[in-house]
Amino acid sequence: MTSTPSISAVAEMIRARRAAGSRTDGNRLVLVVEGGGSRGVYSSGMVSALEELGLSSVFDAVYGTSAGAINGAWLLGGRAVSGMRSWTDPVIMRRAIDPSRMLRGRPAFDLRYLVHQVYDGIEGMNFPAILANPTTFHPIATDIRTGRAVDLHPQIIDKRTLMRALRASAGLPILAGPPVPLGDAHYFDGGLSETVPIRTAVSAGATHALVLRTRRIDEQRPPASLLHRIVGGGYLRATAPGAYRAWSQRPLQQAIEDRALAELGGAALQIHPPLGSPDIDNAARDTTLLTEALEIGRRAVMTALSDTVRVA
């Protein structure tokens, strides 16, 4: 007798919500998108696939860190597919990421260019649609005073604060310049405190989560280099002691987040880049490699969810 493969609780909820065109099932289903600098190209492909499959509206909220927050914003604005073209544009990538700028005392990552020129002109992000979307947007950043992960959703009230929240969530210390002010605090990249913001989502009431990962299941975060520890650690210790405490605990972060996900059991469905996918450095800008990774991420979601959608 041949058994029918079981469908995960999250996939079943996605199927049922899409079929009903409603989220009134008593649960809180969230999308959680991992950060990772240029490694976020994988989750860029993944959110593109969600948009292609017509699944953008099944989630009650979207949580993302750094590049994951940016990708979540593209999905909520309804332009995930078109917005991902910036990863494959050599001119944009060379301007957005240029390590040689650090030799001149300027940030390697130009987030102001990305958010204020690319996303607000060259490859336009639909900011009004994000603000009006009934699916709430929760970019995660690290408070430089406390070192804690902060959900910036309450700070987002208009286009200006939304754009600033995107920069705050992705603002890597040194590499992207000084901390970003928002409200009464200053923030660095959310990845210092919560790269996969599942704990923040659960503490806010999430019952189920689709989690888009930017590392393969066999991939571990490498330890910081000696230079990184000396230069980066020294800078943070002097300018942002709370963020320094978060940064110093990063070697434990992946295990903590993996444990939090494991505790959810079937209430969390994780989609990783498949085994054998290329390693992507967080400052990668090779558009050939990024184009390949974009499609790998897209196929990963199509493989995981397209049958669910066809059933609907």
Residue pairs with C-beta under 8 A, 6 or more apart in sequence:
7 15
7 308
8 266
8 269
9 208
9 266
9 267
9 269
10 29
10 208
10 209
10 210
10 266
10 267
10 268
10 269
11 269
11 304
11 305
11 308
12 308
13 25
13 27
13 29
13 58
13 208
14 29
14 55
14 58
14 210
14 305
14 308
15 308
15 309
15 311
15 312
16 25
16 312
17 23
17 25
17 29
17 58
18 54
18 55
18 58
18 309
18 312
19 312
23 29
23 57
23 58
23 60
27 207
27 208
28 60
28 61
28 205
28 206
28 207
28 208
29 58
29 59
29 60
29 206
29 207
29 208
29 209
29 210
30 59
30 60
30 61
30 62
30 63
30 201
30 206
30 208
30 209
30 210
31 50
31 59
31 61
31 62
31 63
31 72
31 75
31 209
31 210
31 212
32 63
32 64
32 68
32 196
32 197
32 198
32 201
32 209
32 210
32 211
32 212
33 43
33 46
33 47
33 62
33 63
33 64
33 65
33 68
33 69
33 71
33 72
33 211
33 212
34 40
34 43
34 65
34 68
34 195
34 196
34 211
34 212
34 213
34 214
34 215
35 64
35 65
35 66
35 67
35 68
35 69
35 169
35 170
35 189
35 190
35 191
35 195
35 196
35 214
36 42
36 43
36 66
36 67
36 68
36 191
36 195
36 214
36 215
36 280
36 282
37 66
37 67
37 109
37 172
37 281
37 282
37 283
37 284
38 67
38 97
38 280
38 281
38 282
38 283
38 284
38 285
38 290
39 67
39 214
39 215
39 280
39 281
39 282
39 284
40 66
40 67
40 68
40 70
40 71
40 214
41 67
41 87
41 280
41 284
41 290
41 293
41 294
41 297
42 212
42 213
42 214
42 273
42 277
42 280
42 293
42 294
42 296
42 297
42 300
43 67
43 68
43 71
43 212
43 213
43 214
43 297
44 67
44 71
44 74
44 80
44 84
44 87
44 294
44 297
45 84
45 293
45 294
45 295
45 296
45 297
45 298
45 299
45 300
45 301
46 71
46 212
46 271
46 297
46 298
46 300
46 301
47 71
47 72
47 74
47 75
47 80
47 212
48 80
48 81
48 84
48 294
48 297
48 298
49 297
49 298
49 299
49 300
49 301
49 302
49 305
50 56
50 75
50 80
50 301
50 305
51 75
51 78
51 80
51 81
52 81
52 298
52 302
53 301
53 302
53 305
53 306
53 309
54 309
55 305
55 309
56 75
56 76
56 78
56 80
56 135
57 135
59 135
59 210
60 135
60 136
60 206
61 135
61 136
61 137
61 138
61 201
61 204
61 206
62 72
62 75
62 76
62 135
62 136
62 137
62 138
63 72
63 138
63 140
63 151
63 197
63 198
63 200
63 201
64 70
64 71
64 72
64 73
64 138
64 139
64 140
64 169
64 197
65 139
65 140
65 169
65 189
65 190
65 191
65 194
65 195
65 196
65 197
66 169
66 170
66 172
66 189
66 190
66 191
66 195
67 170
67 214
68 197
68 212
68 214
69 139
69 140
69 165
69 166
69 169
69 170
69 190
70 166
70 169
70 170
71 80
71 212
72 137
72 139
73 125
73 130
73 137
73 139
73 162
73 166
74 80
74 83
74 84
74 125
76 129
76 130
76 133
76 135
76 137
77 83
77 125
77 126
77 127
77 129
77 130
77 133
78 126
78 129
79 124
79 125
79 126
82 123
83 119
83 123
83 125
84 294
85 123
86 92
86 93
86 96
86 114
86 118
86 122
86 123
87 93
87 287
87 290
87 291
87 294
88 287
88 290
88 291
88 294
89 123
89 287
90 287
92 118
92 122
92 123
93 285
93 287
93 290
94 285
95 110
95 113
96 109
96 110
96 113
96 114
96 118
96 285
97 108
97 109
97 110
97 283
97 284
97 285
98 108
98 110
99 108
99 283
101 107
101 108
101 110
102 108
102 174
102 175
106 177
107 174
107 175
107 176
107 177
108 175
108 176
108 283
109 170
109 172
109 175
109 176
109 177
109 283
111 166
111 167
111 170
111 171
111 176
111 177
112 167
115 163
115 166
115 167
116 163
119 125
119 163
119 166
120 127
120 163
127 159
127 162
127 163
128 159
130 137
130 162
131 156
131 158
131 159
131 162
136 153
137 153
137 156
137 162
138 151
138 152
138 153
138 197
138 200
138 201
138 204
139 151
139 152
139 153
139 156
139 165
139 166
139 168
139 169
139 190
140 149
140 150
140 151
140 152
140 169
140 190
140 193
140 194
140 197
140 200
141 149
141 150
141 152
141 165
141 168
141 169
141 171
141 180
141 182
141 187
141 188
141 189
141 190
142 148
142 149
142 150
142 187
142 188
142 189
142 190
142 191
142 192
142 193
142 194
142 242
142 243
142 246
143 150
143 185
143 186
143 187
143 242
143 243
144 179
144 185
144 186
144 187
144 188
144 239
144 240
144 242
144 243
145 185
145 186
145 240
145 241
145 242
146 242
147 192
147 193
147 241
147 242
147 243
147 244
147 245
147 246
147 247
148 193
148 242
148 246
149 190
149 193
149 194
149 197
149 199
149 200
150 185
150 187
150 190
151 197
151 200
151 204
152 165
152 168
152 169
152 182
152 187
155 161
155 165
155 182
155 183
156 162
156 165
161 182
164 180
164 181
164 182
165 182
167 180
168 179
168 180
168 182
168 187
168 188
169 187
169 189
169 190
170 176
170 189
171 177
171 179
171 180
171 187
171 188
171 189
172 188
172 189
172 191
172 282
173 179
173 188
173 189
173 192
173 232
173 235
173 236
173 240
173 243
173 247
174 231
174 232
174 235
175 283
176 189
179 186
179 187
179 188
179 239
179 240
179 243
180 186
180 187
180 188
181 187
186 240
188 240
188 243
190 197
192 243
192 246
192 247
192 250
193 246
193 253
194 200
194 253
194 257
195 253
195 254
195 257
196 211
196 213
196 257
196 261
198 206
198 209
198 211
198 257
198 260
198 261
198 264
198 268
199 256
199 257
199 260
201 209
202 209
202 260
202 264
207 267
208 267
208 268
209 264
209 267
209 268
209 269
210 268
210 269
210 271
211 261
211 268
211 269
211 270
211 271
212 271
212 297
212 301
213 270
213 271
213 272
213 273
214 273
214 280
215 221
215 272
215 273
216 272
216 273
216 274
216 275
216 276
216 277
217 272
217 275
218 275
219 279
220 254
221 250
221 251
221 253
221 254
223 251
224 232
224 250
232 247
233 244
233 247
233 248
236 243
236 244
236 247
237 244
261 268
261 270
269 304
271 300
271 301
271 304
272 300
273 293
273 296
273 297
273 300
274 296
274 300
277 293
277 296
278 289
278 292
278 293
280 289
280 290
280 293
284 290
